[in-house]
Amino acid sequence: MSRKSKTLPQSPEIWSGFLSVRIEVLCTALDLLSIDENTKKDENEISKALNVTIKEASFRHEKRPETPAWDAKKAPKTEDERHLPSIGKRPDFIYKFVDPTAESAKNHEILLDIECKRIGNNNPLWNLNMNYVDKGIKRFDLLSHEYGKDSIDGIMIGYIIDSVKIEIQEVINKALPGNIEQINFKNSNKVEHVITKYFRKNVSPADFNLHHIWADFTKIT
């Protein structure tokens, strides 16, 4: 499959509805999430706690969607993909969309990959904001990871553990690769969602939407 080809439902509104429900659930789950100072120090512990509130948010949602797989390995869809370096990589969460309009086994399932990172601390020994870019955003266009492959959407979740959202955004925007739009958060809500266009060079499809959902835990104890 060429890089520019797209794996989509024949009716894009089906995917759009699937996506919007999952984003609503994630935003609710992040709003429900409360973490203590010790949990703030460990990204995996935050994601474990988020997994619990995702289940609660999914149950509360009128459509009661399934919960995503947490820390699950990416699996090959075809025999040719078995030995790719991206196989076995593990986004923090994965939603699986089953396309009722698919015309092949390869396109029957579309994954919504979600990567979660702590942000806010600019310690030069472990710069969380640079990590959001280098170990998060870039994985959606690296052959070593291929997050969001065969999908037109992916999600980055940012756990703000200190600093101010606008300052974090400024640092991250300066570090973004040139093929992605800058992040533009506009309010001070605990949870906020924005979309950036990502014109991918290595992973199919090239035209991609990267959703950023940031949650502020600077005042949560």
HELIX and SHEET records of a PDB file:
HELIX    1   1 PRO A   12  LEU A   32  1                                  21    
HELIX    2   2 GLU A   37  LYS A   40  1                                   4    
HELIX    3   3 GLU A   43  ARG A   60  1                                  18    
HELIX    4   4 GLU A   79  GLU A   81  5                                   3    
HELIX    5   5 LEU A  128  ASP A  134  1                                   7    
HELIX    6   6 ILE A  137  ASP A  141  5                                   5    
HELIX    7   7 LYS A  165  ALA A  175  1                                  11    
SHEET    1   A 6 ALA A  69  TRP A  70  0                                        
SHEET    2   A 6 PHE A  93  VAL A  98 -1                                        
SHEET    3   A 6 GLU A 109  ILE A 119 -1                                        
SHEET    4   A 6 ASP A 153  ILE A 160  1                                        
SHEET    5   A 6 ASP A 207  ASP A 216  1                                        
SHEET    6   A 6 VAL A 191  PHE A 199 -1                                        
END                                                                             
